[in-house]
Amino acid sequence: MTFNDRVDTYIKRIETALDHWLPAESVAPTVLHQAMRYSALGGGKRIRPLLVYAAGEALGVAPDMLDAPAVAIELMHTFSLIHDDLPAMDDDDLRRGRPTAHRAFDEATAILAADAMQPLAFTVLATHPALREYPAIQVRLIALLADACGSSGMTGGQSMDMAAEGRQLDAAE
């Protein structure tokens, strides 16, 4: 059985895990939680979580140990998409074939939904039951995610993208 044969199973697994970790829409603040769920559960190819599961398979790691990093990376990715779509950034109207978070709700709610997903990603890594027996791994995962989304990673890349807008860049840039 190839990895491709298991893709649907892993996608269902990540969808179930995201649904579990995201606050219910009925829990206050309801509009914030609706926006979080709208953005994170609104489809997508789930490439990043699939890469987590593929790397884990290659290393012989059990899927239950991979759920937390898969959820965390997808939450962080969704956080970045919401911010990227905002009027101050790319000002996109559609994401994954439907209105972006700031169009479906409003700009402030979109910002808050994204901002709530970032700490939730770290909470998942810090508290996921399958990782509790491995505190050194938890700390390493948290550090890796923090570094990847910080100023030397994703956020820095977005800043560079914004600074380069309207300019022709050379190969070094």
C-alpha positions as CSV (number, residue, x, y, z in Angstrom):
1,M,0.0,0.0,0.0
2,T,1.5,3.4,-1.0
3,F,1.2,6.7,0.8
4,N,-1.2,7.8,-2.0
5,D,-3.5,5.0,-0.9
6,R,-3.6,6.5,2.6
7,V,-4.1,10.2,1.7
8,D,-7.9,10.1,2.1
9,T,-7.5,8.4,5.5
10,Y,-5.0,11.1,6.6
11,I,-7.2,13.9,5.3
12,K,-10.1,12.5,7.3
13,R,-7.8,12.2,10.3
14,I,-6.7,15.8,10.1
15,E,-10.3,17.1,9.6
16,T,-11.4,15.2,12.7
17,A,-8.5,16.4,14.7
18,L,-9.0,20.1,13.6
19,D,-12.7,19.8,14.5
20,H,-11.8,18.4,17.9
21,W,-9.3,21.2,18.7
22,L,-11.2,24.2,17.3
23,P,-13.6,25.7,19.8
24,A,-17.3,25.0,19.1
25,E,-19.3,27.7,17.3
26,S,-21.7,27.7,20.2
27,V,-19.0,28.6,22.8
28,A,-18.5,32.3,23.5
29,P,-17.2,34.3,21.8
30,T,-19.4,32.6,19.2
31,V,-18.6,34.9,16.2
32,L,-14.9,34.5,16.8
33,H,-15.2,30.7,17.0
34,Q,-17.4,30.6,13.9
35,A,-14.7,32.6,11.9
36,M,-12.0,30.2,13.2
37,R,-13.9,27.1,12.1
38,Y,-15.0,28.7,8.8
39,S,-11.3,29.4,8.0
40,A,-9.7,26.2,9.2
41,L,-12.4,23.7,8.1
42,G,-13.2,25.4,4.8
43,G,-11.4,22.9,2.6
44,G,-8.0,23.0,1.2
45,K,-5.6,20.3,0.1
46,R,-4.1,19.8,3.5
47,I,-0.6,19.5,2.0
48,R,1.2,20.5,5.2
49,P,-0.5,17.9,7.4
50,L,0.0,15.3,4.7
51,L,3.7,16.1,4.7
52,V,3.8,15.6,8.5
53,Y,2.2,12.2,8.1
54,A,4.5,11.3,5.2
55,A,7.6,12.3,7.1
56,G,6.3,10.4,10.1
57,E,5.7,7.3,8.1
58,A,9.2,7.5,6.6
59,L,10.6,7.7,10.2
60,G,8.3,4.9,11.6
61,V,6.4,7.3,13.8
62,A,2.8,6.2,14.8
63,P,0.0,8.4,13.3
64,D,-1.3,9.3,16.8
65,M,2.1,11.0,17.5
66,L,1.7,13.0,14.3
67,D,-1.7,14.4,14.9
68,A,-0.6,17.2,17.1
69,P,2.1,18.5,14.7
70,A,-0.3,18.0,11.8
71,V,-3.0,20.1,13.5
72,A,-0.5,22.7,14.7
73,I,1.0,23.2,11.2
74,E,-2.5,23.5,9.6
75,L,-3.6,26.0,12.2
76,M,-0.5,28.1,11.6
77,H,-1.0,27.9,7.9
78,T,-4.6,29.0,8.2
79,F,-3.5,31.9,10.5
80,S,-1.1,33.0,7.7
81,L,-3.7,32.7,5.0
82,I,-6.2,34.9,6.9
83,H,-3.6,37.6,7.5
84,D,-2.4,37.3,3.9
85,D,-5.9,37.9,2.6
86,L,-6.5,41.0,4.6
87,P,-6.9,44.4,2.9
88,A,-3.5,45.6,4.3
89,M,-1.8,42.6,2.7
90,D,-3.1,41.0,-0.6
91,D,-6.7,42.1,-0.2
92,D,-8.1,38.9,-1.5
93,D,-11.9,38.3,-1.8
94,L,-11.8,34.5,-2.2
95,R,-9.9,31.7,-0.5
96,R,-10.5,28.0,-1.3
97,G,-13.4,28.9,-3.5
98,R,-15.4,31.0,-1.0
99,P,-15.2,34.4,0.6
100,T,-12.2,35.1,2.7
101,A,-12.6,35.5,6.4
102,H,-12.6,39.3,6.3
103,R,-15.3,39.2,3.6
104,A,-17.4,36.5,5.3
105,F,-17.2,38.2,8.7
106,D,-15.4,41.5,9.0
107,E,-11.8,42.6,9.1
108,A,-11.5,42.7,12.9
109,T,-13.0,39.3,13.3
110,A,-10.7,37.8,10.7
111,I,-7.7,39.3,12.5
112,L,-8.8,37.9,15.8
113,A,-9.6,34.5,14.3
114,A,-6.1,34.3,12.9
115,D,-4.6,35.6,16.1
116,A,-6.5,33.0,18.1
117,M,-5.2,30.2,15.9
118,Q,-1.6,30.9,16.5
119,P,-1.6,30.2,20.2
120,L,-4.0,27.3,19.7
121,A,-1.3,25.7,17.5
122,F,1.1,25.9,20.4
123,T,-1.5,24.7,22.9
124,V,-2.1,21.6,20.7
125,L,1.6,20.8,20.8
126,A,2.0,21.5,24.5
127,T,-1.1,19.5,25.6
128,H,-1.8,16.8,23.1
129,P,-2.2,13.5,25.0
130,A,-0.1,11.4,22.7
131,L,2.9,13.7,23.3
132,R,2.7,14.0,27.1
133,E,5.2,11.2,27.7
134,Y,7.8,13.0,25.5
135,P,8.3,16.5,27.0
136,A,11.6,17.0,25.1
137,I,9.9,16.3,21.8
138,Q,7.1,18.7,22.8
139,V,9.6,21.5,23.5
140,R,11.4,20.8,20.3
141,L,8.2,20.9,18.2
142,I,7.1,24.1,19.9
143,A,10.5,25.7,19.2
144,L,10.5,24.5,15.6
145,L,7.0,26.0,14.9
146,A,7.9,29.2,16.7
147,D,11.0,29.6,14.6
148,A,9.3,28.7,11.3
149,C,6.6,31.3,11.8
150,G,8.7,34.1,13.3
151,S,10.7,36.9,11.7
152,S,13.2,34.6,10.2
153,G,10.5,32.4,8.8
154,M,6.9,32.9,7.6
155,T,6.3,36.4,9.1
156,G,9.7,37.6,7.8
157,G,8.9,36.2,4.4
158,Q,5.6,38.1,4.4
159,S,7.3,41.3,5.4
160,M,9.8,40.8,2.6
161,D,7.0,40.1,0.1
162,M,5.2,43.4,1.2
163,A,8.5,45.4,0.9
164,A,9.1,44.0,-2.6
165,E,5.6,44.9,-3.9
166,G,5.8,46.9,-7.1
167,R,9.6,46.3,-7.4
168,Q,11.6,44.1,-9.8
169,L,13.8,41.8,-7.6
170,D,17.1,40.4,-8.7
171,A,18.1,36.8,-8.0
172,A,19.9,37.6,-4.7
173,E,16.8,39.4,-3.3
